[in-house]
């Protein structure tokens, strides 16, 4: 009798423990969050798109999860997870479940262009041998198998290296990126201010572009498809101008120390010539990179009007693309490419804003010395360098021909002059065509007429 009582008591204690354990598991499950994530490699489903889902839940864990694609009255289970109970426990431990699939043309076979629904369905464990209420998340997605349309609205005569111009085109509404690409460098397009559905881009053909790096107009849609069109297959070979600049000891003593004093964190060579070469190479590259950074955040508007203006009554002492050889004591010490116009007239001559815009930068800028940078809108910026005096402030609006400073020889300069650089999203272009009213009023104005209201506009 005593043995039977002991056995019965043990059975009662076991049942009580199991009940208490189940109640504890229910309380644990009730306070456990289930995180569901559904993600696509691209916003829409294309020819072959990776679909990913993730479920995370602490103990008592996940019973099962399914990734489902639906279209019309059809559906398919793309991937599934079914948990096995953890060893020694009536439910699996908490953790993370990942589901993956590739969806697109022919996968599944019935999938067609249009719209579909991706659904993630999860059943959590709720306690002792039981499942909780099913949870789900869904996402409606567009399904596209064809590349986007790309209709050019303007033709651009092939410029030479360093050339530029405007290109207008129309793309489908679901295009997420478009513009011009040269050797992996992109110039992204902008919506035309007064022409719905039309986009445009300012071409910037790099100075060192080669025949194997043809610029293409491209459009990429939300399903990862891409359409390309060659802008032109051939362009004029650049007429390379060569110049030799002799450096002497007096120049090294006068010009180099003020420049290197602004970079105390850099360990420089001890000899003056070694420091000059660092300035001519490394500081030049840093200065150009700074200009490219300052070109970011350009105003999304055409701030300029008509042909640009340069330095009045000036001689052109250096042109865009000049191949410069530097010598010291009759020995060649370096070679660089000049990316701008050098204009010289009288000492401390008035420097004019090349066109209307907003001042983005004023102050010392590496090899350029005292500098003013003017934003003309849509990534087009002017660099006015080597100034002896600056007469404007950052953030100030300027009109074409307004005085912004005086010429000088600050920075890496051998004499009083203006260095004018013109950039498109940080890529240096030849400024000379922009001084030509026939060029601006011709191919450029033809594109502008498609982009903006031709009515009169007040100049800032």
Steps between C-alpha positions, in 0.01 A plus 500: 500500500780738586667432165176571314455830688855600423452420131176692483660796677790495254258496205312799645825690546606421142168621356519815713853568376391455141200732550713763671758467221233545237363806681850644524553432129170675419607805701837497321335467160253779574783743563713394203506715188515346154693713249414449131697652212433469127756638255574504125830565328315758288172686564324302223535141381704477181639226280672336799456666838621380839230496767594474866301460820612495862313399814639546848340384826644418837397182684263321468592551133344452158291201395503567126539777241414519130591746225218516245454674165146568373375634167133491413359165610840327500751466778821316569698430814848630421672383817398345832626429850362236740658473842582178681473510881828574671649201674376468857235774455135494387566800271794623291728769630464858380705632214494624143356345186598614150309414184636572151389455139567632150191617315459623142426405142415126493539461876221413568394414146164682521642833623407788266566873487265698718465488878550229758494450876789370708384359831692378805289277728635399843363274770672555839515244780281604791581252772489135591438317173285784364524765228407863525290709260640526149665828403566627149637793307444569131633729231347589166764511230515597136626229262695613192694291249578763234769770520379860536434725201750779433408766243757764411353843436818682397813431299842606621788567262797292612730725704865432564652390828392739771192588296152554638139561403139427591305184413123473543307171502184331621482180707228283654363604843649193673860596408699559819834615353595656167768720352836471327775254589861520384744234615291422808461868598135604510339838445143454622210674329252748644131558426436785258358795696213575260462180296329213690643160418814645342845471653834649405865463584807716452767303316852527639751318282814452715823651371668160484214311331622247245340335195421187700293695756200614298237693700159335522159630591343252743178431687454246781158396628377377837533136390873526424471523120724739308469667159799666333554721196834618366511878500756491221753242389780737401611843611775733380851422610614772739752750372757462775685817584833466675658749733821500701513675838845560648517495879787679676619526859336839551161353403547210742582740785210736424212268412549167676529596873155671527334198336662230715435705815131422453559123522692459828369147544691374194860382526676670209847466346768723650631645174312786324478313169350192665242719673414669172444165330267396784306823449488462121379139522331415829367842598377550142303174522363596842395841373314351204328253732389789721348674198315178410362480855390863487315427176264275693168642612470724197168683469240307291435801278649687204652800674701611196378672185677549167870490421756518781744787543872483576763751604458826307774601251700190595749283316460123523827370644387141564225283352310194610691178440845660468771239553743671735860390551676637808879542504754589764859582406425373147379161629141380455353448846125460443208498254141611563186583300350848533124484558375852449563836333778735611407861425729798563460875456615767744612440858211461742244513218128469587381136498139465386248227575493297175124469531220526754506265795558454871840518669582157643851564632739783577851475645833319452474172307829312456689577180223740392578751774224747580197358323134572428273215385164594343220247455309556174253217567457135401864421584662773289751695710769764435835510680668843510851458639828676597310809617673781687170614651157344546198731486208263564382273779393137511126469430482829309310518169695653212402613152693450178781754480485596869843560653591224748868579560831601348766299316818405680766232531396313816537124510718318247539791262791660321337839444185712519217335305159333530458124481140424400391139531157373398366173643198274456438301819872530575622395152714771340380617157636749247358845592579658161182393312287652776647842412372466142148650455450301179568171680284584803218644289526210255512135616469589868205734456322249277494254791417769754191591298367147565571517872393841625226751433634723219326804646700787655668432831645749741873459546616492859 
